[in-house]
């Protein structure tokens, strides 16, 4: 595997990167691999090397970012991928004698794919101040909305057809179907993604009377809402809405993660998903389909009033017992 450092080909000699052109960057990642799966009888024989599968993958991500109207951040880029393989395959058309025959064609071949994307985002702040003298002084709401677009064409040029039976029926295949690093995709994707990230923070009066500044606490971390719309789809174009957030309670000792998924599409009489919005099907705007809660609590000996000296003595005793029980010496010679 070989990873080239990120390159800014249009940056100035001083190294400053200003504007959409100077911030264009790319890097190259190359991975070459050979795999052999054999049996004891074939070990180090010609058959073992004939069964070897190899190939190489070259990936070049290209990206840039810039701002418009001072507050809108735009990121754009794409990924170019090239796959090399030493062998390809081909299917012979069906015949009465041999049926369908699959041939392995030795010789270098390659296919190339690419995709591209762009995103637009900004940050919005809102602050609500309470009356002076209150313990809760203010609440700040930070919103980071973003909209993205991504597309990947269909690479039909790498696909062929062959006759599969005596009736003349045909099937499609790609000669790269056995390539070590995958085959070219035929699926055309063209979608828009929407993401809204929210953070709620508060300023409260610090219990420490010597503190000169109010204490900042987190009320709600990363309350995230996301979905996407498939422009190329024929049905169910709007993806389910995914929501997640995190809470910290009891002086940040208890951490709670919440996740939920809401489907905008309704169900028929047999509870099968249909291509009709739930609100038009007599239901609510969204339909809850899954939810989960994950909690973690941190416990330490200091919470139970043990002093540091006692903890150190106990640790030393445990370490000594562990050392001698495994054949060590009490005087730590080794």
C-alpha positions in Angstrom: 0.0 0.0 0.0 1.3 3.5 -0.9 -0.2 6.8 0.3 1.0 10.0 -1.3 0.8 13.2 0.7 -2.0 15.7 -0.1 -0.9 18.1 -2.9 -2.2 21.6 -3.6 -1.0 22.1 -7.2 -2.2 25.7 -7.5 -1.1 27.1 -4.1 1.5 29.9 -4.1 5.1 29.3 -3.2 4.6 30.9 0.2 2.1 28.1 0.9 -1.0 30.3 1.3 -4.3 28.9 0.0 -6.9 31.4 -0.9 -9.9 30.9 -3.2 -11.4 28.0 -4.9 -8.5 27.3 -7.3 -5.6 27.5 -4.8 -7.5 25.2 -2.3 -7.9 22.4 -4.9 -6.1 19.4 -3.5 -5.7 15.7 -4.2 -3.8 12.7 -3.1 -3.1 9.2 -4.4 -3.6 5.9 -2.6 -2.4 2.7 -4.3 -3.1 -0.7 -3.0 -1.7 -3.8 -4.8 -2.4 -7.3 -3.5 -2.1 -11.0 -4.4 -4.0 -13.8 -2.8 -3.5 -17.5 -3.0 -6.0 -20.1 -1.7 -4.8 -23.6 -2.2 -4.6 -27.1 -0.8 -1.8 -29.1 0.6 -1.5 -31.2 -2.6 -1.1 -28.0 -4.7 1.3 -26.3 -2.4 4.2 -24.7 -4.4 3.0 -26.3 -7.6 2.0 -24.7 -10.9 -1.7 -25.1 -10.0 -1.2 -23.1 -6.9 0.0 -20.1 -8.8 -2.6 -20.5 -11.5 -5.3 -20.1 -8.8 -3.7 -16.9 -7.5 -5.9 -13.7 -7.6 -4.2 -10.3 -7.8 -4.8 -6.7 -8.7 -4.2 -3.1 -7.9 -6.5 -0.2 -6.9 -5.7 3.5 -7.5 -7.9 6.1 -5.8 -7.6 9.8 -6.3 -9.9 12.0 -4.2 -10.0 15.7 -5.4 -11.5 18.4 -3.2 -11.7 22.2 -2.7 -13.6 24.6 -0.4 -14.4 28.2 -0.3 -16.9 30.8 1.1 -19.6 32.9 -0.5 -21.4 35.9 1.0 -19.0 35.6 4.0 -21.2 33.1 5.9 -21.8 30.2 3.4 -19.2 27.5 3.2 -19.0 25.3 0.1 -17.1 22.1 -0.3 -16.8 20.3 -3.7 -14.9 17.4 -5.0 -15.0 13.9 -6.5 -13.2 10.6 -6.5 -11.5 8.9 -9.4 -10.8 5.2 -9.1 -8.9 2.9 -11.4 -8.8 -0.9 -11.0 -6.1 -3.1 -12.6 -6.5 -6.8 -13.0 -4.3 -9.5 -14.6 -7.3 -11.6 -15.7 -10.8 -11.1 -16.9 -13.6 -13.5 -17.9 -15.9 -14.0 -20.9 -19.0 -16.1 -21.4 -19.6 -18.1 -24.6 -23.1 -18.1 -25.9 -25.2 -21.2 -25.1 -24.9 -24.2 -27.4 -26.4 -27.7 -27.2 -23.1 -29.5 -26.7 -21.4 -27.4 -24.0 -24.1 -25.2 -22.6 -22.7 -21.9 -21.4 -18.9 -21.8 -21.0 -17.1 -19.3 -18.8 -13.5 -18.6 -20.0 -10.7 -16.9 -18.1 -8.7 -14.5 -20.3 -5.2 -13.8 -19.1 -3.8 -10.4 -19.8 -3.8 -7.0 -18.2 -7.1 -5.0 -18.2 -8.5 -2.1 -16.3 -11.7 -0.2 -15.6 -12.2 3.4 -14.3 -15.0 4.9 -12.2 -15.7 8.3 -10.7 -18.2 10.3 -8.6 -18.6 13.8 -7.6 -20.3 15.8 -4.8 -20.8 19.3 -3.3 -22.2 20.6 -0.1 -23.3 24.0 1.2 -23.4 24.9 4.9 -23.4 27.7 7.5 -23.6 28.3 11.2 -26.4 30.2 13.0 -26.3 31.3 16.6 -29.2 32.3 18.8 -29.0 33.4 22.4 -31.8 33.9 25.0 -30.8 35.9 28.0 -32.7 35.7 31.4 -33.2 38.4 34.0 -30.2 39.4 36.1 -29.9 37.6 39.4 -31.2 34.3 38.1 -29.1 31.1 38.4 -29.8 30.4 34.7 -28.3 33.4 32.9 -28.6 32.5 29.2 -29.2 29.7 26.7 -27.4 29.5 23.4 -28.7 27.5 20.4 -26.2 26.7 17.6 -27.6 25.5 14.3 -25.5 24.1 11.6 -27.7 23.3 8.5 -26.1 21.8 5.4 -27.4 20.6 2.0 -25.3 18.3 -0.2 -25.5 16.9 -3.7 -23.9 13.7 -4.9 -23.9 11.8 -8.2 -22.4 8.7 -9.7 -23.0 7.7 -13.3 -23.7 4.2 -14.5 -20.8 2.5 -16.2 -22.6 0.4 -18.8 -19.6 0.4 -21.1 -18.1 -2.4 -19.1 -21.0 -4.7 -19.5 -21.8 -7.3 -22.3 -24.6 -9.8 -22.9 -24.6 -13.5 -23.8 -27.2 -16.1 -24.7 -28.0 -18.3 -21.7 -30.4 -21.0 -23.1 -31.8 -22.6 -26.3 -34.7 -20.1 -26.3 -32.3 -17.2 -27.0 -32.7 -15.5 -23.6 -29.8 -13.3 -22.7 -28.1 -12.1 -19.5 -25.7 -9.3 -18.8 -22.2 -9.6 -17.2 -19.0 -7.6 -16.8 -15.7 -9.1 -17.7 -14.4 -7.7 -14.4 -16.7 -9.7 -12.1 -13.8 -11.6 -10.6 -11.6 -8.6 -10.1 -10.0 -8.5 -6.6 -11.1 -4.9 -5.8 -14.6 -5.2 -7.1 -16.5 -4.6 -10.4 -17.8 -1.4 -12.0 -21.2 -0.3 -10.7 -24.2 0.0 -13.0 -26.4 1.8 -10.6 -27.0 5.5 -11.3 -27.2 7.6 -8.2 -28.3 11.3 -8.1 -29.3 12.5 -4.6 -29.7 15.5 -2.4 -28.9 15.2 1.3 -30.2 17.5 4.1 -28.6 17.6 7.6 -29.4 19.9 10.5 -27.1 19.8 13.6 -28.2 21.5 16.8 -26.4 22.2 20.1 -27.9 23.7 23.2 -25.6 25.3 25.9 -26.4 27.3 29.0 -24.6 29.7 31.3 -25.3 29.4 35.0 -24.1 31.0 38.1 -21.0 29.1 39.4 -21.3 27.6 42.9 -17.7 28.7 43.4 -18.1 32.2 44.8 -14.5 33.1 43.8 -15.3 32.5 40.1 -15.5 35.7 38.0 -17.2 34.1 35.0 -20.5 32.1 34.8 -20.2 28.3 34.3 -21.0 26.8 30.9 -22.9 23.6 30.8 -24.2 21.4 27.9 -27.9 20.9 27.7 -28.1 18.9 24.4 -25.1 17.7 22.3 -25.4 17.2 18.6 -29.2 17.0 18.1 -28.9 15.8 14.6 -31.6 15.5 11.9 -30.8 14.1 8.5 -32.5 12.7 5.4 -32.0 12.5 1.6 -33.9 12.7 -1.6 -33.1 10.3 -4.5 -33.6 12.3 -7.7 -33.0 9.1 -9.8 -35.5 6.9 -8.0 -38.9 6.0 -9.3 -40.4 5.4 -5.9 -39.6 6.0 -2.2 -37.4 8.9 -3.2 -37.5 10.5 0.2 -35.3 8.6 2.7 -36.3 8.0 6.3 -35.5 10.8 8.8 -32.8 9.9 11.2 -32.5 11.7 14.5 -29.8 11.4 17.2 -28.6 13.3 20.2 -26.6 12.9 23.4 -27.1 14.0 27.0 -24.7 14.3 29.9 -26.1 14.1 33.4 -24.9 14.0 37.0 -21.8 16.1 36.4 -21.2 14.5 33.1 -20.8 11.0 34.7 -23.9 9.6 33.0 -23.9 9.8 29.2 -27.1 9.0 27.3 -27.2 8.5 23.5 -30.6 8.6 21.8 -31.4 7.5 18.2 -34.6 7.2 16.3 -35.8 6.7 12.7 -39.0 8.1 11.2 -40.5 7.0 7.9 -42.4 9.5 5.8 -44.2 6.8 3.9 -47.3 4.9 5.0 -48.5 1.3 5.3 -51.3 -0.5 3.5 -53.9 -2.7 5.2 -51.4 -5.6 5.4 -48.7 -3.4 7.0 -46.6 -3.2 3.9 -44.7 0.0 3.0 -46.3 1.8 0.1 -45.2 4.7 -2.0 -47.7 7.2 -0.4 -46.8 9.7 2.2 -48.1 8.7 5.7 -49.9 12.0 6.1 -51.8 11.4 2.9 -52.6 7.9 4.0 -54.5 9.1 7.1 -51.6 9.1 9.5 -49.2 11.6 11.0 -46.4 13.5 9.2 -43.8 10.8 10.1 -44.0 7.2 11.4 -41.6 6.0 14.1 -40.0 2.8 12.9 -37.1 2.4 15.3 -35.6 3.9 18.4 -32.8 3.0 20.9 -31.2 4.4 24.0 -27.6 3.8 25.1 -26.3 4.8 28.5 -22.9 4.7 30.1 -21.9 5.7 33.6 -18.4 6.3 34.8 -17.5 5.1 38.3 -14.2 5.8 40.2 -13.0 5.1 43.7 -12.9 8.8 44.5 -16.7 8.8 44.4 -16.7 6.6 47.5 -14.4 8.8 49.7 -11.2 6.8 49.4 -8.1 8.9 49.9 -5.2 8.9 47.5 -2.7 7.3 50.0 -5.0 4.4 50.7 -5.5 3.8 46.9 -1.8 3.8 46.3 -1.2 1.4 49.2 -3.8 -1.0 47.8 -2.4 -0.7 44.3 1.1 -1.6 45.6 -0.2 -4.6 47.5 -2.1 -5.9 44.4 1.0 -5.4 42.2 3.1 -7.3 44.7 0.7 -10.1 44.9 0.4 -10.3 41.1 4.2 -10.4 40.8 4.9 -13.1 43.3 2.0 -15.3 42.2 3.4 -15.5 38.8 6.9 -16.6 39.9 8.4 -13.2 40.6 10.6 -12.0 43.4 9.6 -9.7 46.2 12.7 -7.6 45.8 11.9 -6.9 42.1 15.2 -8.3 40.9 13.8 -8.5 37.4 
